[in-house]
Amino acid sequence: MRAGNRLRMTEPEQTPDLEVGGGVTPGDTPPAEATTSGLSEPEPDARHRFSTTGVATIVAVALLVIVFGAAVVAIIYEIAGG
């Protein structure tokens, strides 16, 4: 099948079970909920609240914010004539 043929087959007028406006006929819609419930196995509990890399990332971002904040204050102080 060529790409042009596939595109023509997906037109709403050519697709079976679609009404004139593009909607589906009653009874042809999928169910509102899945038929399975829950997971097959329980998720393992985390041993720590944050991993080492997570804590390091938070500390690094906090340090960057402090450094940039201090730079902004210093620039404003210099502009103000301090």
Backbone bond lengths (Angstrom), bond angles and torsions (degrees), N, CA, C in turn:
res aa  C-N    CA-C-N  psi(-1)  N-CA   C-N-CA  omega(-1)  CA-C   N-CA-C  phi
1 M - - - 1.447 - - 1.522 108.86 -
2 R 1.299 117.45 132.30 1.457 121.34 179.50 1.519 110.35 -82.15
3 A 1.350 116.80 159.82 1.465 121.31 -178.02 1.523 111.11 -60.10
4 G 1.305 117.65 -37.70 1.461 120.82 179.63 1.520 111.81 -62.47
5 N 1.341 117.26 -37.67 1.465 120.52 178.64 1.515 111.21 -66.55
6 R 1.353 117.17 -39.13 1.469 120.29 -179.92 1.515 110.80 -64.69
7 L 1.332 117.16 -37.72 1.454 119.77 -179.77 1.521 110.95 -67.00
8 R 1.307 116.77 -39.43 1.460 119.40 179.94 1.520 111.76 -67.83
9 M 1.328 117.16 -31.60 1.460 119.62 -178.40 1.523 112.32 -72.84
10 T 1.346 118.64 -19.63 1.451 120.09 -179.28 1.521 113.17 -90.48
11 E 1.313 117.77 2.29 1.458 120.28 176.51 1.525 109.25 -65.54
12 P 1.347 117.93 139.36 1.473 120.28 -178.21 1.520 113.71 -56.63
13 E 1.339 116.86 -33.15 1.469 118.61 -179.61 1.528 111.47 -67.30
14 Q 1.343 117.50 -26.80 1.455 122.23 -176.29 1.530 112.79 -94.43
15 T 1.332 118.63 -13.14 1.453 121.89 -175.38 1.521 109.48 -84.69
16 P 1.338 118.33 128.89 1.461 120.09 179.17 1.522 111.71 -66.43
17 D 1.293 117.26 154.46 1.460 127.04 175.55 1.518 113.48 68.24
18 L 1.313 118.75 16.57 1.454 120.44 172.73 1.518 108.64 -104.65
19 E 1.322 114.45 139.58 1.452 119.45 177.43 1.518 109.54 -80.98
20 V 1.307 117.69 176.47 1.451 122.80 -174.03 1.533 111.80 -58.15
21 G 1.325 119.91 -41.24 1.456 122.79 -178.05 1.518 113.51 -80.42
22 G 1.309 118.49 -1.72 1.454 121.58 -179.95 1.516 113.37 100.80
23 G 1.322 119.01 -2.95 1.460 121.73 178.48 1.513 110.96 -80.58
24 V 1.313 116.16 168.21 1.457 120.21 178.66 1.516 109.39 -99.62
25 T 1.296 115.03 155.17 1.454 119.53 179.13 1.523 110.04 -74.50
26 P 1.321 118.58 149.66 1.468 120.39 178.99 1.526 110.79 -56.63
27 G 1.329 115.88 137.82 1.449 120.85 -178.96 1.517 113.35 95.55
28 D 1.322 117.79 -15.13 1.461 121.14 179.44 1.520 112.98 -96.37
29 T 1.328 117.43 0.55 1.463 120.10 -179.25 1.522 109.72 -85.32
30 P 1.320 118.42 151.61 1.462 120.86 178.54 1.526 110.37 -70.04
31 P 1.323 118.32 161.48 1.465 120.18 179.21 1.526 111.04 -64.60
32 A 1.323 116.14 154.10 1.459 121.16 -177.52 1.517 112.11 -71.28
33 E 1.333 118.20 -26.94 1.457 121.43 -177.82 1.525 109.67 -127.02
34 A 1.317 114.71 156.24 1.457 119.43 176.41 1.526 109.88 -71.92
35 T 1.306 116.26 155.74 1.459 119.29 -179.24 1.521 111.94 -85.70
36 T 1.325 117.85 -13.22 1.462 120.56 176.68 1.510 109.12 -99.17
37 S 1.293 116.54 152.11 1.454 119.59 179.42 1.523 109.56 -128.96
38 G 1.305 116.95 132.04 1.453 121.63 176.19 1.516 112.84 75.90
39 L 1.310 114.73 -174.99 1.454 121.70 179.95 1.514 110.08 -98.24
40 S 1.309 116.82 159.83 1.456 119.71 179.14 1.521 111.44 -72.88
41 E 1.343 116.98 -32.70 1.459 121.41 177.36 1.510 109.00 -131.69
42 P 1.327 117.65 145.96 1.461 118.37 178.11 1.529 110.98 -68.43
43 E 1.319 116.08 146.43 1.451 122.00 177.97 1.529 108.92 -69.91
44 P 1.334 118.24 140.05 1.458 119.73 177.63 1.527 110.81 -70.20
45 D 1.334 116.46 143.96 1.456 121.36 178.49 1.519 109.98 -74.29
46 A 1.320 115.46 144.20 1.453 120.04 176.53 1.524 108.86 -76.54
47 R 1.332 116.12 139.32 1.468 119.19 -178.20 1.521 110.83 -76.68
48 H 1.317 117.65 -33.01 1.453 122.00 -178.57 1.508 109.05 -126.38
49 R 1.320 115.32 157.93 1.456 117.99 178.61 1.520 110.64 -69.59
50 F 1.334 117.71 -42.29 1.457 121.76 179.13 1.521 108.71 -127.95
51 S 1.300 115.69 143.50 1.462 119.42 175.42 1.527 108.95 -78.27
52 T 1.314 116.02 167.34 1.462 120.83 179.80 1.524 110.84 -61.36
53 T 1.311 116.97 -42.99 1.465 119.61 179.57 1.524 111.29 -67.76
54 G 1.312 117.63 -32.12 1.462 120.71 177.15 1.522 111.27 -65.30
55 V 1.333 116.38 -44.28 1.462 120.78 178.50 1.524 109.80 -65.04
56 A 1.331 117.33 -42.67 1.467 120.86 179.46 1.526 111.04 -62.00
57 T 1.305 117.07 -39.20 1.462 120.89 178.62 1.528 110.80 -65.33
58 I 1.313 117.10 -43.41 1.470 120.73 179.54 1.521 110.19 -63.29
59 V 1.325 118.07 -43.13 1.468 121.93 179.00 1.530 110.34 -64.01
60 A 1.331 117.38 -43.59 1.464 120.61 -179.73 1.521 111.28 -63.14
61 V 1.304 117.79 -42.55 1.468 121.01 179.18 1.524 109.93 -66.07
62 A 1.320 117.34 -41.26 1.465 120.12 178.28 1.528 110.92 -61.80
63 L 1.329 117.29 -42.12 1.466 120.27 178.47 1.531 111.16 -64.13
64 L 1.310 117.28 -41.39 1.466 120.30 177.39 1.526 111.51 -61.61
65 V 1.305 117.33 -42.00 1.463 121.15 178.94 1.528 109.79 -62.98
66 I 1.320 117.24 -42.82 1.467 120.91 179.57 1.522 110.66 -63.85
67 V 1.336 117.76 -45.40 1.459 121.37 -179.42 1.531 110.79 -63.13
68 F 1.317 117.95 -46.12 1.457 120.55 179.09 1.526 111.16 -66.38
69 G 1.314 117.62 -37.51 1.468 120.74 176.35 1.516 111.40 -62.30
70 A 1.333 116.91 -43.36 1.465 120.77 178.26 1.524 110.43 -64.41
71 A 1.329 117.87 -38.65 1.464 121.09 178.45 1.526 110.73 -64.70
72 V 1.308 117.74 -41.15 1.467 121.20 178.89 1.522 109.69 -63.65
73 V 1.324 118.14 -43.91 1.467 121.45 179.34 1.520 109.88 -62.91
74 A 1.337 117.97 -42.52 1.459 121.10 179.76 1.522 111.57 -64.20
75 I 1.319 117.55 -41.12 1.470 121.01 178.69 1.523 110.62 -64.80
76 I 1.320 117.17 -43.79 1.475 120.59 179.02 1.533 109.67 -64.12
77 Y 1.313 117.73 -38.80 1.463 122.24 178.54 1.526 110.69 -63.14
78 E 1.327 116.37 -41.85 1.473 119.87 178.25 1.515 111.60 -67.93
79 I 1.307 118.38 -39.61 1.474 121.85 179.36 1.521 110.21 -66.17
80 A 1.324 116.82 -37.13 1.466 121.05 -177.36 1.530 111.33 -73.50
81 G 1.321 117.08 -7.76 1.449 119.73 176.45 1.525 113.57 95.24
82 G 1.285 115.90 25.15 1.458 119.80 -176.68 1.432 113.69 -83.97
